[in-house]
Amino acid sequence: MNATINKRDSIRLIFAVISLILLSLLSLMLGSTFITPESLFTYIMNPMESADQFTIEVLRLPRILLAIVAGASLGVSGLLLQNVLKNPIASPDIIGVTGGATFGAVAFIAFVSGISIHFLPVFTLIGSALAMIILMSFQTRGNIQPTTLIIIGIALQTLLMALVHGMLVMTNQLSASKAYTWIVGSLSGATFTDSLIICAFILLMLPLLFIIIPRLNIATMTDDVATGLGLNVNQTKQLEMIVTTVLTAAAISFVGNIGFVGLIAPHIAKTLIKGSYFKKLLMSALVGAASLVIADLIGRVAFLPKEVPAGVFIAAFGAPFFIYLLLTVKKL
């Protein structure tokens, strides 16, 4: 039975990888100007001789790569956070982590943007870490139900976003305009450097992920049972919190406050993958990447010549999905 499940999970992972590649190729071709498959093949074989080199390398490929790495980071973060809080509707944007990162980013844009923009991830990381610390301080009391913790997280997210809007009112119009564009969530203006920075954060977290992954199946159990099976529950939660905070902050530093990816991707992954948590993490990463690629593609081509930020489409799908979970998930 386990062999059958593992084989089926592997096939679905391979299919997900192929689907992501095809989506990325489609996104390369579609836009204000259509790039034919023949022209795309010409570019792949010899970029210097392609008439579409500028369109691909400057306008489309950087934002596709950014969508992939940022979406994958948010997908993994969502799955780990649901494991930490033992709640199926937990995600970074619902329980305050992205709210903290947004607060840090807007504070940087509004008041400290005189220094290099490369310091933006530092401010988002500080903000998301503070939000996570506040949230987890409630869980350490030991008598708070997962649903109550989610409600506390929603209240924290609301408070942080209220502070964000307060800063927007107090700052000058130019900074407020920049911050608002960032808050909506867009991949416009993406560069290869953005993707490389997120990849650097992912590589930094890989050692912690290798420690966490073998523990995840046991970590889904209640703390008492997991402790009885020999798991260091507090250490595992702390490691998961670190990975979630860093990956979330790194992703939204460059794509803005895009919500619901960390909620949608883990649920689809857990529906498709029934075996190991390692494969669930991979599937969650792939689904998160694909969702951002699709949202960005729709935003670029659906309303030409105008462009709609990817965050708008993610929210349009994510909000009804969240309501659906509230109505159907039996653990709540």
Backbone as numpy.savetxt, mean C-alpha at the origin, in Angstrom:
# Nx Ny Nz CAx CAy CAz Cx Cy Cz
-3.88 -33.80 0.37 -4.71 -32.60 0.37 -3.85 -31.35 0.37
-2.81 -31.33 1.25 -1.91 -30.19 1.30 -1.17 -30.01 -0.01
-0.78 -31.12 -0.65 -0.08 -31.04 -1.92 -0.97 -30.42 -2.99
-2.25 -30.77 -2.96 -3.21 -30.21 -3.92 -3.37 -28.72 -3.71
-3.50 -28.32 -2.44 -3.65 -26.89 -2.12 -2.41 -26.11 -2.53
-1.22 -26.66 -2.24 0.02 -25.98 -2.59 0.16 -25.82 -4.10
-0.21 -26.86 -4.84 -0.12 -26.80 -6.30 -1.09 -25.75 -6.85
-2.31 -25.74 -6.32 -3.31 -24.76 -6.77 -2.87 -23.34 -6.44
-2.31 -23.16 -5.23 -1.83 -21.83 -4.83 -0.70 -21.36 -5.74
0.21 -22.27 -6.07 1.34 -21.91 -6.94 0.86 -21.50 -8.33
-0.12 -22.24 -8.86 -0.68 -21.91 -10.18 -1.32 -20.53 -10.15
-2.04 -20.23 -9.08 -2.70 -18.93 -8.98 -1.67 -17.81 -8.85
-0.57 -18.06 -8.14 0.48 -17.06 -8.04 1.11 -16.79 -9.40
1.37 -17.84 -10.15 1.95 -17.69 -11.49 0.99 -16.90 -12.38
-0.30 -17.22 -12.29 -1.30 -16.51 -13.07 -1.33 -15.03 -12.68
-1.19 -14.76 -11.38 -1.20 -13.37 -10.90 0.01 -12.60 -11.44
1.18 -13.24 -11.47 2.38 -12.59 -12.00 2.20 -12.27 -13.49
1.69 -13.26 -14.24 1.46 -13.05 -15.68 0.45 -11.92 -15.90
-0.61 -11.90 -15.09 -1.64 -10.86 -15.22 -1.05 -9.48 -14.95
-0.18 -9.37 -13.94 0.44 -8.09 -13.62 1.34 -7.63 -14.77
2.07 -8.56 -15.37 2.93 -8.21 -16.50 2.09 -7.71 -17.68
0.99 -8.42 -17.98 0.12 -8.01 -19.08 -0.52 -6.65 -18.81
-0.95 -6.43 -17.57 -1.52 -5.13 -17.21 -0.49 -4.01 -17.39
0.75 -4.29 -17.01 1.80 -3.29 -17.14 2.08 -2.97 -18.61
2.10 -4.00 -19.45 2.30 -3.79 -20.89 1.15 -2.99 -21.49
-0.07 -3.32 -21.06 -1.24 -2.58 -21.54 -1.18 -1.12 -21.12
-0.73 -0.88 -19.90 -0.60 0.48 -19.41 0.47 1.25 -20.17
1.53 0.55 -20.60 2.56 1.19 -21.42 2.00 1.62 -22.77
1.09 0.84 -23.31 0.58 1.12 -24.66 -0.49 2.20 -24.68
-1.33 2.25 -23.63 -2.48 3.15 -23.65 -2.15 4.50 -23.03
-2.77 5.53 -23.59 -2.59 6.88 -23.10 -3.06 7.88 -24.13
-2.60 9.12 -24.02 -2.99 10.14 -24.99 -2.52 9.78 -26.39
-1.41 9.04 -26.46 -0.97 8.47 -27.73 -0.87 6.96 -27.57
-1.36 6.23 -28.57 -1.36 4.77 -28.50 -0.05 4.23 -29.05
0.58 3.35 -28.28 1.80 2.68 -28.72 1.42 1.25 -29.14
1.64 0.93 -30.38 1.26 -0.39 -30.89 2.16 -1.47 -30.29
1.67 -2.72 -30.25 2.52 -3.82 -29.77 3.84 -3.92 -30.54
3.79 -3.64 -31.85 5.02 -3.69 -32.65 6.01 -2.62 -32.20
5.50 -1.43 -31.95 6.38 -0.34 -31.49 6.94 -0.64 -30.11
6.11 -1.24 -29.24 6.58 -1.60 -27.90 7.67 -2.66 -27.99
7.50 -3.62 -28.90 8.51 -4.66 -29.09 9.81 -4.05 -29.60
9.67 -3.07 -30.51 10.85 -2.38 -31.04 11.61 -1.68 -29.91
10.86 -1.05 -29.00 11.51 -0.37 -27.87 12.23 -1.38 -26.97
11.58 -2.52 -26.71 12.18 -3.52 -25.83 13.48 -4.05 -26.43
13.48 -4.25 -27.76 14.66 -4.81 -28.42 15.78 -3.78 -28.55
15.41 -2.52 -28.85 16.42 -1.47 -29.03 15.83 -0.12 -28.67
15.90 0.25 -27.40 15.26 1.50 -26.94 15.74 2.74 -27.69
17.01 2.79 -28.05 17.57 3.99 -28.67 16.98 4.25 -30.05
16.50 3.24 -30.72 15.94 3.41 -32.06 14.42 3.58 -32.04
13.82 3.56 -30.86 12.36 3.66 -30.77 11.92 5.12 -30.78
10.87 5.40 -31.58 10.31 6.75 -31.61 9.51 7.06 -30.35
9.20 6.02 -29.57 8.39 6.18 -28.36 9.23 6.15 -27.08
10.53 6.31 -27.21 11.41 6.21 -26.04 11.04 7.22 -24.97
10.82 8.47 -25.36 10.49 9.50 -24.36 9.17 9.18 -23.67
8.15 8.83 -24.45 6.84 8.53 -23.88 6.93 7.38 -22.88
7.67 6.36 -23.22 7.76 5.18 -22.36 8.62 5.46 -21.13
9.83 5.99 -21.34 10.80 6.11 -20.25 10.53 7.28 -19.31
9.84 8.30 -19.78 9.62 9.49 -18.95 8.18 9.58 -18.46
7.23 9.26 -19.33 5.83 9.50 -19.00 5.10 8.28 -18.44
5.46 7.08 -18.85 4.65 5.92 -18.47 5.37 4.88 -17.61
6.53 4.44 -18.02 7.20 3.37 -17.28 7.50 3.74 -15.83
7.97 4.97 -15.52 8.24 5.29 -14.11 7.01 5.19 -13.23
5.84 5.62 -13.70 4.64 5.56 -12.86 4.10 4.14 -12.75
4.34 3.31 -13.78 3.94 1.90 -13.68 4.78 1.19 -12.63
6.09 1.41 -12.67 6.97 0.79 -11.68 6.64 1.28 -10.27
6.35 2.59 -10.15 5.99 3.13 -8.85 4.68 2.51 -8.34
3.71 2.33 -9.24 2.45 1.69 -8.86 2.69 0.27 -8.37
3.60 -0.44 -9.01 3.87 -1.84 -8.64 4.51 -1.93 -7.26
5.57 -1.16 -7.02 6.29 -1.28 -5.74 5.47 -0.69 -4.59
4.77 0.43 -4.86 3.96 1.04 -3.80 2.75 0.17 -3.49
2.08 -0.34 -4.52 0.93 -1.22 -4.30 1.32 -2.49 -3.57
2.47 -3.07 -3.94 2.94 -4.27 -3.26 3.23 -3.99 -1.79
3.83 -2.85 -1.50 4.13 -2.49 -0.11 2.86 -2.34 0.71
1.86 -1.68 0.14 0.59 -1.49 0.86 -0.15 -2.81 1.04
-0.08 -3.69 0.04 -0.73 -5.00 0.15 -0.13 -5.83 1.27
1.19 -5.88 1.34 1.87 -6.62 2.41 1.57 -6.00 3.77
1.59 -4.67 3.84 1.31 -3.98 5.10 -0.07 -4.32 5.62
-1.04 -4.33 4.71 -2.41 -4.64 5.13 -2.56 -6.04 5.69
-1.93 -7.01 5.05 -2.02 -8.39 5.53 -1.37 -8.55 6.89
-0.21 -7.94 7.08 0.47 -8.02 8.37 -0.34 -7.33 9.46
-0.94 -6.20 9.14 -1.71 -5.45 10.13 -2.95 -6.23 10.55
-3.60 -6.90 9.62 -4.74 -7.73 9.97 -4.32 -8.87 10.89
-3.10 -9.36 10.70 -2.58 -10.41 11.57 -2.30 -9.87 12.96
-1.69 -8.68 13.04 -1.36 -8.08 14.34 -2.62 -7.82 15.15
-3.61 -7.20 14.52 -4.81 -6.79 15.23 -5.87 -7.88 15.29
-5.62 -8.99 14.54 -6.58 -10.10 14.48 -7.97 -9.61 14.12
-7.99 -8.74 13.12 -9.25 -8.15 12.67 -9.23 -8.06 11.15
-10.25 -8.60 10.48 -10.25 -8.65 9.01 -10.49 -7.32 8.33
-10.89 -6.28 9.06 -11.10 -4.98 8.40 -9.99 -3.99 8.75
-8.90 -4.47 9.31 -7.77 -3.59 9.61 -7.00 -3.29 8.32
-6.62 -2.05 8.16 -5.72 -1.66 7.07 -5.08 -0.34 7.47
-3.91 -0.03 6.91 -3.18 1.18 7.36 -3.99 2.46 7.26
-4.86 2.57 6.23 -5.60 3.81 6.04 -6.82 3.91 6.93
-7.28 2.80 7.49 -8.47 2.81 8.33 -8.12 3.05 9.79
-6.99 2.52 10.25 -6.71 2.58 11.69 -5.67 3.65 12.04
-5.39 4.59 11.12 -4.60 5.75 11.49 -3.16 5.78 11.04
-2.63 4.69 10.50 -1.22 4.68 10.11 -0.97 5.64 8.96
-1.83 5.59 7.93 -1.66 6.53 6.83 -2.04 7.96 7.25
-2.94 8.07 8.22 -3.26 9.39 8.74 -2.04 10.03 9.38
-1.29 9.24 10.14 -0.06 9.75 10.74 0.97 10.11 9.69
1.10 9.25 8.67 2.04 9.53 7.59 1.64 10.79 6.83
0.33 10.95 6.60 -0.17 12.14 5.90 0.11 13.39 6.72
-0.10 13.30 8.03 0.19 14.43 8.91 1.66 14.83 8.80
2.55 13.83 8.83 3.98 14.12 8.71 4.33 14.73 7.36
3.73 14.18 6.29 4.03 14.67 4.94 3.53 16.10 4.74
2.31 16.37 5.18 1.74 17.71 5.00 2.50 18.72 5.86
2.91 18.32 7.05 3.72 19.21 7.88 5.02 19.56 7.17
5.61 18.57 6.50 6.84 18.82 5.74 6.58 19.77 4.58
5.53 19.49 3.79 5.22 20.30 2.61 4.86 21.73 3.02
4.11 21.87 4.10 3.61 23.18 4.50 4.65 24.04 5.21
5.50 23.42 6.02 6.35 24.22 6.90 7.85 23.98 6.76
8.26 22.83 6.17 9.68 22.51 6.15 10.19 22.23 4.75
9.42 22.60 3.73 9.78 22.21 2.36 11.00 22.95 1.83
11.59 23.82 2.65 12.79 24.51 2.21 13.97 23.57 2.08
13.94 22.44 2.80 15.02 21.46 2.67 14.68 20.49 1.55
15.57 19.57 1.26 15.41 18.66 0.12 14.14 17.83 0.26
13.47 17.61 -0.89 12.25 16.80 -0.92 12.52 15.37 -0.53
13.80 14.95 -0.59 14.15 13.57 -0.23 13.95 13.30 1.26
13.71 14.35 2.06 13.44 14.16 3.48 11.97 13.85 3.75
11.13 13.92 2.71 9.71 13.65 2.89 9.44 12.27 3.48
10.10 11.19 3.00 9.85 9.87 3.61 10.18 9.82 5.10
11.15 10.63 5.53 11.49 10.65 6.95 10.31 11.17 7.77
9.67 12.22 7.29 8.54 12.81 8.00 7.32 11.87 7.97
7.09 11.21 6.83 5.97 10.27 6.77 6.22 9.08 7.69
7.47 8.65 7.77 7.81 7.53 8.65 7.60 7.90 10.11
8.01 9.10 10.50 7.82 9.55 11.88 6.34 9.64 12.21
5.55 10.21 11.29 4.12 10.34 11.53 3.41 9.01 11.65
3.72 8.08 10.74 3.07 6.76 10.81 3.52 5.98 12.04
4.78 6.13 12.43 5.27 5.42 13.62 4.57 5.92 14.88
4.38 7.24 14.98 3.68 7.79 16.14 2.23 7.29 16.20
1.57 7.23 15.04 0.19 6.74 15.00 0.13 5.28 15.41
1.07 4.47 14.94 1.09 3.05 15.28 1.36 2.86 16.77
2.27 3.65 17.33 2.58 3.55 18.76 1.36 3.89 19.59
0.64 4.94 19.21 -0.58 5.33 19.94 -1.61 4.21 19.89
-1.82 3.64 18.70 -2.81 2.58 18.55 -2.43 1.35 19.36
-1.18 0.92 19.26 -0.77 -0.30 19.94 -0.69 -0.12 21.45
-0.58 1.12 21.92 -0.58 1.35 23.36 -1.92 0.94 23.98
-2.99 1.04 23.19 -4.29 0.58 23.67 -4.35 -0.95 23.72
-3.73 -1.60 22.72 -3.79 -3.06 22.67 -3.01 -3.69 23.82
-1.96 -3.03 24.30 -1.15 -3.60 25.37 -1.92 -3.73 26.68
-3.07 -3.08 26.76 -3.88 -3.22 27.98 -4.47 -4.62 28.11
-4.63 -5.31 26.97 -5.02 -6.70 27.00 -6.49 -6.99 27.10
-7.32 -6.02 27.38 -8.75 -6.28 27.54 -9.60 -5.58 26.49
-8.98 -5.11 25.42 -9.72 -4.43 24.36 -9.99 -5.38 23.22
-11.24 -5.47 22.81 -11.64 -6.34 21.72 -11.12 -5.78 20.39
-10.87 -6.66 19.40 -10.38 -6.20 18.10 -11.27 -5.15 17.46
-12.60 -5.33 17.57 -13.51 -4.35 16.98 -13.36 -2.99 17.64
-13.20 -2.97 18.97 -13.01 -1.72 19.69 -11.72 -1.03 19.26
-10.68 -1.84 19.04 -9.40 -1.28 18.61 -9.52 -0.65 17.23
-10.30 -1.27 16.35 -10.52 -0.70 15.02 -11.24 0.64 15.13
-12.24 0.71 16.03 -12.98 1.96 16.22 -12.05 3.06 16.74
-11.15 2.68 17.66 -10.15 3.64 18.16 -9.27 4.10 17.00
-8.88 3.17 16.13 -8.06 3.51 14.98 -8.77 4.45 14.03
-10.06 4.22 13.79 -10.84 5.10 12.92 -10.91 6.51 13.52
-11.11 6.56 14.85 -11.14 7.87 15.52 -9.79 8.56 15.41
-8.71 7.79 15.54 -7.37 8.36 15.41 -7.14 8.88 14.00
-7.57 8.11 12.99 -7.45 8.54 11.60 -8.22 9.85 11.37
-9.42 9.92 11.92 -10.24 11.13 11.77 -9.58 12.34 12.42
-9.02 12.13 13.62 -8.34 13.22 14.33 -7.14 13.72 13.53
-6.35 12.78 13.04 -5.15 13.17 12.30 -5.50 13.92 11.01
-6.54 13.45 10.31 -6.93 14.15 9.08 -7.51 15.53 9.39
-8.16 15.67 10.54 -8.64 16.99 10.95 -7.45 17.93 11.19
-6.40 17.42 11.81 -5.20 18.23 12.02 -4.54 18.59 10.69
-4.58 17.63 9.76 -4.03 17.89 8.43 -4.76 19.05 7.75
-6.09 19.02 7.79 -6.87 20.09 7.16 -6.66 21.43 7.90
-6.42 21.35 9.20 -6.10 22.56 9.94 -4.80 23.17 9.46
-3.79 22.33 9.20 -2.52 22.84 8.68 -2.69 23.45 7.30
-3.55 22.84 6.47 -3.78 23.36 5.13 -4.38 24.77 5.17
-5.24 25.00 6.15 -5.86 26.32 6.30 -4.82 27.36 6.71
-3.88 26.95 7.55 -2.91 27.91 8.10 -1.76 28.22 7.16
-1.47 27.32 6.22 -0.31 27.53 5.36 -0.65 28.39 4.15
0.35 28.76 3.38 0.12 29.60 2.20 -0.52 28.79 1.08
-1.05 29.51 0.09 -1.85 28.86 -0.96 -1.02 27.89 -1.79
0.21 28.21 -2.10 1.05 27.34 -2.92 1.32 26.03 -2.21
1.72 26.10 -0.94 1.99 24.88 -0.17 0.72 24.06 0.02
-0.40 24.74 0.24 -1.67 24.04 0.41 -2.06 23.30 -0.87
-1.80 23.92 -2.01 -2.11 23.30 -3.29 -1.26 22.05 -3.50
0.04 22.15 -3.18 0.93 20.99 -3.29 0.47 19.86 -2.36
0.13 20.22 -1.13 -0.28 19.23 -0.15 -1.59 18.56 -0.56
-2.52 19.34 -1.09 -3.81 18.79 -1.51 -3.63 17.79 -2.64
-2.77 18.14 -3.61 -2.49 17.21 -4.71 -1.91 15.91 -4.19
-1.04 16.01 -3.19 -0.43 14.82 -2.61 -1.48 14.00 -1.86
-2.37 14.66 -1.11 -3.38 13.96 -0.32 -4.31 13.15 -1.20
-4.70 13.70 -2.35 -5.63 12.99 -3.23 -5.05 11.66 -3.67
-3.76 11.59 -3.87 -3.11 10.36 -4.26 -2.96 10.23 -5.76
-1.78 10.51 -6.27 -1.55 10.46 -7.71 -0.15 9.97 -7.99
0.01 9.31 -9.15 1.33 8.84 -9.57 1.93 9.75 -10.63
1.27 10.87 -10.87 1.79 11.83 -11.85 3.13 12.38 -11.39
4.05 12.49 -12.31 5.38 13.01 -11.98 6.31 11.99 -11.38
5.94 10.71 -11.46 6.78 9.66 -10.90 8.11 9.57 -11.63
9.15 9.19 -10.89 10.48 8.99 -11.48 11.00 7.62 -11.07
12.02 7.17 -11.78 12.63 5.89 -11.42 13.24 5.95 -10.02
13.71 7.13 -9.61 14.30 7.28 -8.27 13.28 6.97 -7.18
12.04 7.40 -7.38 10.98 7.13 -6.40 10.85 5.63 -6.16
10.79 4.85 -7.25 10.65 3.40 -7.13 11.87 2.78 -6.46
13.05 3.31 -6.79 14.28 2.77 -6.19 14.30 3.01 -4.69
13.81 4.16 -4.25 13.79 4.44 -2.81 12.85 3.48 -2.08
11.66 3.25 -2.65 10.73 2.29 -2.04 11.34 0.89 -2.03
12.01 0.52 -3.13 12.67 -0.79 -3.18 13.74 -0.91 -2.09
14.43 0.20 -1.82 15.45 0.18 -0.77 14.81 -0.10 0.59
13.64 0.51 0.85 12.92 0.24 2.11 12.46 -1.21 2.16
12.00 -1.74 1.03 11.55 -3.14 0.99 12.73 -4.07 1.31
13.87 -3.81 0.68 15.05 -4.65 0.95 15.47 -4.54 2.41
15.32 -3.36 2.99 15.66 -3.15 4.39 14.78 -4.00 5.30
13.53 -4.21 4.90 12.58 -4.97 5.71 12.62 -6.47 5.45
13.31 -6.91 4.40 13.32 -8.34 4.07 13.84 -9.23 5.21
14.93 -8.86 5.90 15.36 -9.72 7.02 14.27 -9.90 8.08
13.54 -8.82 8.39 12.45 -8.94 9.37 11.33 -9.82 8.83
11.04 -9.69 7.53 10.00 -10.52 6.94 10.37 -11.99 7.00
11.64 -12.31 6.77 12.08 -13.71 6.84 11.94 -14.27 8.26
12.07 -13.38 9.25 11.85 -13.82 10.65 10.35 -14.00 10.93
9.54 -13.10 10.38 8.10 -13.09 10.67 7.35 -14.22 9.98
7.64 -14.47 8.72 6.82 -15.37 7.89 6.61 -16.75 8.52
7.65 -17.42 9.04 7.39 -18.75 9.63 6.48 -18.71 10.86
6.29 -17.53 11.45 5.49 -17.42 12.67 4.03 -17.05 12.40
3.71 -16.67 11.16 2.43 -16.04 10.90 1.24 -16.97 11.11
1.37 -18.23 10.74 0.24 -19.15 10.92 -0.13 -19.30 12.40
0.90 -19.38 13.26 0.63 -19.48 14.69 0.15 -18.14 15.24
0.67 -17.05 14.68 0.31 -15.71 15.17 -1.16 -15.38 14.92
-1.82 -16.09 14.00 -3.25 -15.83 13.76 -4.12 -16.35 14.90
-3.57 -17.23 15.73 -4.32 -17.77 16.86 -4.38 -16.73 17.98
-5.16 -17.02 19.00 -5.22 -16.11 20.15 -3.85 -16.07 20.81
-3.58 -14.98 21.52 -2.26 -14.79 22.13 -1.93 -15.91 23.10
-2.90 -16.36 23.87 -2.65 -17.42 24.85 -2.26 -18.73 24.16
-2.98 -19.08 23.11 -2.67 -20.32 22.38 -1.32 -20.21 21.70
-1.06 -19.07 21.07 0.22 -18.88 20.39 1.39 -18.95 21.37
1.21 -18.35 22.55 2.25 -18.41 23.57 2.46 -19.85 24.04
1.36 -20.58 24.18 1.46 -21.99 24.57 2.20 -22.85 23.56
2.15 -22.44 22.30 2.85 -23.17 21.23 4.30 -22.71 21.07
4.72 -21.81 21.96 6.12 -21.39 21.97 6.44 -20.13 21.20
5.42 -19.41 20.75 5.66 -18.19 19.98 5.87 -17.01 20.92
6.88 -16.22 20.61 7.10 -14.96 21.33 6.14 -13.93 20.72
4.96 -13.81 21.29 3.89 -13.03 20.70 4.25 -11.55 20.62
4.75 -10.98 21.70 5.06 -9.54 21.72 6.14 -9.19 20.70
7.17 -10.03 20.64 8.24 -9.76 19.67 7.72 -9.83 18.24
6.88 -10.84 17.96 6.32 -10.99 16.62 5.47 -9.79 16.24
4.64 -9.33 17.16 3.81 -8.15 16.90 4.67 -6.91 16.64
5.72 -6.76 17.42 6.59 -5.60 17.25 7.26 -5.61 15.89
7.71 -6.79 15.46 8.34 -6.90 14.14 7.33 -6.61 13.03
6.12 -7.13 13.17 5.09 -6.87 12.17 4.74 -5.38 12.11
4.69 -4.75 13.28 4.39 -3.31 13.34 5.48 -2.49 12.65
6.73 -2.88 12.85 7.84 -2.16 12.23 7.75 -2.27 10.71
7.55 -3.48 10.21 7.47 -3.69 8.76 6.28 -2.93 8.18
5.12 -3.04 8.84 3.92 -2.34 8.36 4.12 -0.84 8.31
4.69 -0.28 9.37 4.89 1.16 9.44 5.86 1.65 8.37
6.98 0.96 8.22 8.01 1.39 7.26 7.50 1.27 5.83
6.88 0.13 5.48 6.41 -0.06 4.11 5.28 0.91 3.76
4.38 1.14 4.70 3.28 2.09 4.45 3.82 3.50 4.25
4.71 3.92 5.13 5.27 5.27 5.02 6.05 5.43 3.72
6.83 4.42 3.35 7.62 4.50 2.12 6.72 4.62 0.90
5.65 3.84 0.87 4.75 3.84 -0.29 4.04 5.17 -0.45
3.39 5.63 0.62 2.56 6.83 0.45 3.39 8.11 0.40
4.69 8.01 0.71 5.56 9.18 0.52 5.56 9.62 -0.94
5.38 8.65 -1.85 5.52 8.96 -3.27 4.21 8.86 -4.05
3.22 8.14 -3.53 1.94 8.05 -4.26 0.84 8.84 -3.57
1.12 9.38 -2.39 0.11 10.15 -1.67 -0.79 9.27 -0.82
-1.81 9.89 -0.29 -2.69 9.21 0.66 -3.73 8.33 -0.06
-3.23 7.32 -0.74 -4.11 6.38 -1.45 -4.59 5.32 -0.45
-5.91 5.24 -0.29 -6.45 4.33 0.71 -7.00 3.05 0.13
-7.31 2.12 1.02 -8.03 0.88 0.76 -7.23 -0.22 0.06
-6.05 0.09 -0.48 -5.25 -0.98 -1.09 -4.88 -2.02 -0.04
-4.51 -1.53 1.17 -4.15 -2.44 2.25 -5.33 -3.20 2.82
-6.55 -2.84 2.44 -7.74 -3.58 2.86 -8.17 -4.57 1.79
-8.18 -4.13 0.55 -8.67 -4.96 -0.55 -7.72 -6.11 -0.87
-6.43 -5.79 -1.03 -5.46 -6.80 -1.47 -5.37 -8.01 -0.54
-5.28 -7.83 0.80 -5.20 -9.02 1.68 -6.43 -9.92 1.59
-7.63 -9.33 1.44 -8.83 -10.15 1.38 -8.89 -10.97 0.09
-8.50 -10.37 -1.01 -8.45 -11.12 -2.26 -7.39 -12.21 -2.17
-6.24 -11.87 -1.57 -5.17 -12.86 -1.42 -5.61 -14.04 -0.57
-6.27 -13.77 0.55 -6.71 -14.85 1.43 -7.84 -15.68 0.82
-8.59 -15.07 -0.10 -9.62 -15.81 -0.82 -9.00 -16.76 -1.84
-7.94 -16.31 -2.49 -7.31 -17.10 -3.55 -6.31 -18.12 -3.02
-5.61 -17.79 -1.94 -4.54 -18.64 -1.41 -4.97 -19.23 -0.09
-4.96 -20.55 0.00 -5.40 -21.23 1.22 -4.24 -21.89 1.98
-3.05 -21.85 1.41 -1.92 -22.55 2.03 -1.07 -21.65 2.91
0.21 -21.57 2.60 1.17 -20.89 3.46 0.97 -19.39 3.47
1.38 -18.77 4.57 1.30 -17.32 4.68 2.30 -16.64 3.77
3.37 -17.33 3.44 4.35 -16.77 2.50 3.68 -16.51 1.15
2.90 -17.47 0.69 2.20 -17.30 -0.58 1.08 -16.26 -0.47
0.46 -16.18 0.70 -0.55 -15.13 0.90 0.08 -13.74 0.83
1.28 -13.59 1.40 1.98 -12.32 1.32 2.33 -11.97 -0.12
2.81 -12.97 -0.86 3.14 -12.73 -2.26 1.90 -12.33 -3.05
0.79 -13.04 -2.84 -0.43 -12.73 -3.57 -0.96 -11.35 -3.18
-0.88 -11.02 -1.89 -1.33 -9.71 -1.44 -0.50 -8.61 -2.09
0.80 -8.83 -2.21 1.68 -7.87 -2.88 1.31 -7.73 -4.35
1.04 -8.85 -5.02 0.70 -8.82 -6.44 -0.65 -8.13 -6.68
-1.62 -8.43 -5.83 -2.94 -7.80 -5.97 -2.85 -6.31 -5.69
-2.09 -5.93 -4.67 -1.91 -4.52 -4.38 -1.26 -3.79 -5.54
-0.23 -4.41 -6.13 0.44 -3.80 -7.28 -0.52 -3.66 -8.45
-1.27 -4.74 -8.74 -2.20 -4.72 -9.87 -3.30 -3.67 -9.68
-3.78 -3.53 -8.45 -4.86 -2.57 -8.21 -4.41 -1.14 -8.47
-3.17 -0.81 -8.10 -2.68 0.55 -8.36 -2.39 0.77 -9.84
-1.88 -0.27 -10.52 -1.64 -0.15 -11.96 -2.96 0.09 -12.69
-4.00 -0.66 -12.32 -5.31 -0.50 -12.95 -5.89 0.89 -12.66
-5.83 1.32 -11.40 -6.38 2.63 -11.04 -5.66 3.75 -11.78
-4.34 3.64 -11.89 -3.58 4.67 -12.59 -3.91 4.66 -14.09
-4.07 3.47 -14.65 -4.41 3.35 -16.08 -5.77 3.99 -16.37
-6.76 3.69 -15.54 -8.09 4.27 -15.72 -8.03 5.78 -15.59
-7.29 6.25 -14.60 -7.18 7.69 -14.39 -6.54 8.42 -15.55
-5.62 7.74 -16.26 -4.92 8.37 -17.38 -5.75 8.37 -18.66
-6.56 7.33 -18.90 -7.18 7.17 -20.22 -8.70 7.38 -20.23
-9.35 7.28 -19.09 -10.82 7.30 -19.09 -11.40 8.69 -19.40
-10.67 9.74 -19.03 -11.22 11.09 -19.20 -10.28 12.00 -19.97
-9.60 11.43 -20.96 -8.68 12.23 -21.77 -9.40 13.45 -22.36
-8.75 14.61 -22.42 -7.32 14.85 -22.12 -7.02 15.13 -20.65
-8.05 15.06 -19.79 -7.81 15.27 -18.36 -7.33 13.97 -17.71
-6.66 14.14 -16.57 -6.20 12.98 -15.80 -6.81 13.02 -14.41
-7.37 11.89 -13.99 -7.97 11.78 -12.66 -7.01 10.99 -11.77
-6.69 11.47 -10.57 -5.76 10.75 -9.69 -6.21 9.33 -9.38
-5.24 8.43 -9.28 -5.54 7.02 -9.02 -6.27 6.83 -7.70
-5.99 7.69 -6.72 -6.62 7.55 -5.41 -8.13 7.67 -5.47
-8.64 8.42 -6.46 -10.09 8.58 -6.60 -10.74 7.24 -6.94
-10.14 6.49 -7.86 -10.72 5.22 -8.29 -10.56 4.14 -7.21
-9.44 4.16 -6.51 -9.26 3.20 -5.41 -10.31 3.43 -4.33
-10.55 4.70 -4.00 -11.55 5.01 -2.97 -12.96 4.66 -3.43
-13.24 4.88 -4.72 -14.57 4.58 -5.25 -14.89 3.10 -5.15
-13.89 2.25 -5.28 -14.10 0.81 -5.13 -13.92 0.37 -3.68
-12.98 0.99 -2.98 -12.65 0.54 -1.64 -13.72 0.83 -0.61
-14.39 1.97 -0.71 -15.42 2.32 0.27 -16.59 1.32 0.27
-17.17 0.97 -0.90 -18.21 -0.07 -0.91 -17.69 -1.42 -0.44
-16.42 -1.73 -0.74 -15.83 -2.99 -0.30 -15.74 -3.04 1.22
-15.39 -1.91 1.83 -15.31 -1.83 3.29 -16.69 -2.04 3.91
-17.71 -1.43 3.33 -19.08 -1.62 3.83 -19.49 -3.08 3.70
-19.14 -3.68 2.57 -19.44 -5.11 2.36 -18.81 -5.98 3.44
-17.56 -5.68 3.79 -16.90 -6.45 4.85 -17.59 -6.26 6.19
-17.97 -5.04 6.48 -18.66 -4.78 7.75 -19.96 -5.59 7.86
-20.63 -5.79 6.74 -21.92 -6.48 6.74 -21.79 -7.99 6.68
-20.65 -8.50 6.20 -20.56 -9.94 5.93 -19.55 -10.70 6.80
-18.49 -10.03 7.26 -17.48 -10.75 8.02 -18.04 -11.15 9.39
-18.00 -12.42 9.68 -18.65 -12.93 10.90 -17.84 -12.70 12.16
-16.55 -12.37 12.01 -15.73 -12.21 13.21 -15.93 -10.88 13.89
-16.65 -9.97 13.26 -16.84 -8.66 13.86 -17.88 -8.69 14.95
